[in-house]
Amino acid sequence: MAEIRYLTTIQIESGALRLLRSECARAGIARPLIVTDAGVRAAGLLERAVAALEDGGPTLPHAVYDGTPSNPTEAAVRAAAAVYREAGCDGLIALGGGSAIDCAKGVAIAVAHEGPLKTYATIEGGSPRITDRVPPLIAVPTTAGTGSEVARGAILIVDDGRKLGFHSWRLLPRAAILDPDLTLGLPPRLTAATGMDAIAHCIETFLAPAFNPPADGIALDGLERGWAHIERATRDGQDREARLHMMSASMQGAMAFQKGLGCVHSLSHSLGGLNPALHHGTLNAVFLPAVIAFNAGAESVQRERRLQRMARVMGLAGPDDIGPAIRALNARLGLPAGLADMGVTPAMFERIIDGAMADHCHKTNPRLATRDDYRAMLEASM
């Protein structure tokens, strides 16, 4: 039986950061650990978040961990968990992009459970081992891409080098504060890459075969918003309307992907684990055309005319135009034309395929890909 959940309290408007203290009170957090990264601190956003903890009274006692790497690791989780324990924290505020939010989810697991992080990975059967002992989490995204602020999952690189998914409804943030003003200073390249991550989420979850009509509707609307506004947000970072719609598209993609993702993500998770310097959203953007072409033959995609419905909200004439339109959009956004431009070589293919076949997104693609299918998708994405 399919399960459909929409549980996070979402505050979305310019200036929503002012609600941070009241959301901490609602979640029962009296001494939060703020999990963030050096770039967010340098941009002055950490200072603004701390100021929001003063609203209506003395500053809420808190601690800060700002060592989150671009692809969060088990080592970073351990370091942040140590700060959490030393400061006597009772909850978490994730401030940053998907990396900071996923790192905070890892901390929530680590401070409440024993053993290595891989014990709780989805692919290791670890989801049921994540208990309600996890502390409450409030997510404050500073990018519009992953949507981790409303998702039950996190992607983390564990000590053995694998990039694994961790999924539990207990990891769902109690509140998500979506303030597009926090994204106004995001550089164009990062705006484009994170925006394409959001678009990839909307597309993949809409194509996934599971029965979840609310997710389909949310994903399709998110795709329409993201497709219409990503260039505006990239071209003019101060365009508040475009930033708001991109933040909504990001959130909607993640609300919907409880339905499942697919080969775009199984490939990007695998390759991102092999080379953590590669941006996840950029990889998704590059893989999308080849995966969409592969999925065009899926029975569920054809039966429900999913590509036709996508083309309509993207303002395209038909399904055959989707792949070329994405490639053209990537070019206009200044993203790589293919994997070769990112330093990927055919010698890496077998290791990428190994990881993709083992990834939790592999089985929720509308067509079950073989090793040869993945090899063809990699070749088409070069």
N, C-alpha and C positions, 0 to 999 in steps of 0.2 A: 504494500500500500504506500502511495506517495505521501510524503510529509511536507507541508508548506508552513514556513514560519517567518513572521515579520515582527521583530521584537524590540529593536533598538529605538530609544527616543532620539529623534533627529532634530537639531536646531539648525536651520539653514537660512541665513540672511547676512548681509553686510553688517559687521559689528557684533556678530553672535558670540565672539570671544568673551564679551562682557559677562556671559552667563556661566563662565567656568566655575566660579566659586559656588554658585547656587546648585549647579549640577553635581559638584563634589558632595554637597550637603545631602542632596537627594539620593546619591549613591552610597551614602554612609562613609565617605572618605574624609578623615580628619587630618591625615599626614601623608600626602601623596609623594610618590617618586615620579618625577618628570623624566621620561625616557625620550631623548632627542639626539641630535647629532651636531657636529661642530659647525656645519653650514647654517643650520637653523639658528644657532646661537649667534654666529657672525652676522646674520641678516637682521638681528634685533628682535626676532620673533619670540625667543625665550624670555627676553625682558618684558615683552608685552603680555605673555602668558602669566608671568609672575605678578605683574601689575594687576591682572584680572583676578588673581587670588586675593587681592586686597579689597575688592569691591564690597562695600558695606561693612567693613570691619578691619581689624589688624590682619596682616598677611598670614594666610594659612601656612602653618609649618610644613616644610617640604624639603626634599632632597632632589638632586639632579644627577642624571647620568647622560653625558653627551658624547659617548664613544661609539654610537651605532654606526657600523660600516654600511656602504651602499647595498651590499647583500649581507643581511644580518647572519651572524655566526653563533654557534653554541658558545664560543669563547666570550663573545660580547654579552650573551645572555647571562653567563656565569658572573661576569664583572658587574653587570647591572644588579643582579640578584644579591651580590655581596653588599652593594650600596644600600639596597632596600632593607636588608636585615640589619646592617649597622645603624641605619637611621631610624629603625623602628617604624617603618612605613606600614600603612594599612590599605593602600590602594595605589593605582597607577594612572598617570596621565601620559598618553602617547602624543607627542608633539612633533610632527614631521610628515614625511611621505610614508609610503607603504613599508619602508624599511624600519622606521622607528616604531610604527604600529605593530608590525610583526615581531620585532624584538621585544616589545612590551608584552605581547601575548606569550612569547617564550619565557619571559620573566615570571609571568603569572603562573605558568606551569612549574617552573623551577623552584619558586619559593614555597610551593605547597606540596611538592612531591619529591620523592627520593629517586636516585638513579640517573643514568645518562639520558639526555633529551630524546635520543632515538627510541627509547622505550615507549614514548607517547606519540610517535609518528603514525599517521594513518596507514601507511603501507606495511607497518610492523604490527598492525592490529592494536595500536595504542589508544585510539579514540576513547574506548570505554574506560581506560585507566585514568583519564582526566576527570577529576572529581569536583564537587562543588566547594572544595576548599580553596579554589583559586580566588585571589582577591579581585575586587571590582576594578574595572578599567573604563576610563573615559578617553575617547580618541578625538584628537584635534588635527585633522589633516592640513598640511601646508602645500600639497600638490593635488592635482585633479587627475588621478590615474587608477590606483589600485582598488580604491573603494574598501580597503581593509577595515575602515571605521564602522562598517555595517555588516562585516562578514564574520563567519564563525571559524575561519581558517587563518593560518600563517604559513609562510614559506621560509625555512631556515636551513642554513648549511650546518650540518652536524659534524662532529669531530672526525668522522671517517671520510669526510669530503663530499658526501651526498647532499643534494639539495632536496629536502623532503617537505611534505605537507603535513600540517597538524590541524585537525578538525574536531571541534566540539562546540556544541551550543553554549557550553559554559565559558568559552573564550569570547563570546559575543560582547562587544562593549556595551556597558549600561547606557551610555549616551555618546552621541557623535555631534560635535560642534563644527558645523560646516560654514566657515566664514570666508567668503571669496576674497576679502581684503587681504588675507594672509598669503594669497597666491599672486598678488599684483607684482611682486618683485622677481618672480620666477623667470629665469632666462629663456629666450625663445626656443633653444634646442630642447631644454628640459620640459618646457610647456608642450612641445610637439610630441616628445617621446612618451610622456605620461598621458597625454591626451589620446594617443593611439593605443595605449594600454587599455584605457576606458572603452574605446571603440571596439577593441578586440574582445573584451569581456562581453559587451552587448551582443556582438555578432556570434561568438561561440556559444553563449548560453542560449540564444535564440535558436541556433541550429541543433543543439543537443536534443536527443530523442525523448527524454523523460516527459511525462504529462504534468505540466505545471502552467496552466493558462495565465495566472497572475504574473509569473516570472516572464513569460513570453511578452505580455503587454508592457511590462516595465522595461524589458530589454529593448523592445522595438522603439519605444518613446525615447529611451536613453540614446540609442543609435541616432535617431533623428536629431536630437539636440547636439550630440557630439559632432556629428558630421557637418552640421550647419554652422558651428561656432569655433571649431578648432583652429581654423586659419585666422579668424579674427583675434582670438586669444594669443596666438603665436606672433602675429604681426604687430599687435598693440597690446602689450602686457597690462596697460592701465584700463583696458576696456572692461569695466565692471560687469556689464550685462553678459559679455562672452564668458568671463570668468565664472559667473554664477551658473550659466548653463553647462559649462564644462565640469564644474564641481557636482552638479546634479547628475550629469551623465556618468561620472565616475561612481557616485553613490548608487545609481540605479543599476549599473552593470554588476556591482557586488551584491546588491539585494537580490538580483535575479540569478546569479551563478550558483546559488544553492541547488539549482537544477542540474548543474554539471558544466564542465568546459570540454576541451577536446585536444586535437593534435597540435594546434598552435601552442598551447600551454605545455603539453608533454614535451615538445621539442625545445621550447624556450627554457623550461625548467632544467632540462638535461644540459643544454649548451651553457646556460648560465651557471650551472654547477661546475662545469669544466673550466670556464673562464668567467669568474665573478666580476671582472671588469666590464663585461658586456651588459648594457642596460636592458632590463626585462621588457620594457615597453617598446624599445627599438626592435628587439628580436621579434616580438609579436607582430609589429608592423610589417616586417620583412616576410614573415612566414604566412601571413593572412592570405595572400592571393593563391598560393599553391594549395593550402589546406581547403580553401573554399572550392577550388576546382575539383579536388579529390572528393569532397562531400557532396558535390552536385549530383552524384549518382546514388546517394543514399535513399532508400525507400521512403523513410519518414520525411526527408527534405522534399522529395518530389510530390508525395501524397498531399502534403500540407502547403505546397507552393511557397516554401519559406524563402527561397531566393527571390522570387517575384515580389514578395511582401517587403523584403529588405530593399530591393531596388527602388520600390515606390517611395519609401521614406528617405532614401538617399538622393532622390530626384534623378534617377537614372532610367534609361529606356527599358532595360531588361536585365536578367541575370548575367548575361554574357559581359555586361559592362562593369560588373562589380570589381573583379580582379584588376583590370586595367585602370579603373578609377582609383583604387587604393594605391597602386604603384605611382600614378600621377600625383596623388595627394602627398605621398611620402616624398616625392621629388620636390614639390612646392614647399614642403615643410623643412627641407634641408636634411632629411634623414637618409641613411645609406640606401643605395640602389639594390644591394644584395649582401649576402653573407661574406662574399670575397672582400668587399670593402671594409668589413669588420675583422679581417684577419683569419677567417675560417677557411680551412682547406679540406679537400676530400679525404685526406689522411685521418681527419677527426670523425668522419661519418659513423664508423662502427661504434665508437664510444658514445656518440650522441644518440644513436639508435638504441643502444643498450639501456641508456637512461630513460629514453622516451617510452620504451616498452614496459618499463617498471613503474612509470609515473602514475599517480592516482588519476590523472585526467585522461589517460589512454583509453580506458574502458567506457568513458561517457561520450566519446565522439560518435556521431551518427553512423559512421562506418568503422568497423574494427580494422585498424591498419596493421599490415604485416611489415616485416623488416624491409621487404622490397618496396612497399608503399612509402615508408618513411624515407628510404634512400631516394626515391623519385621526387618526393617533396623537397628534400635537401638540395638535390640537383637543380630543381626548378627555382629554388630560392637563392642560388649563388649569384 
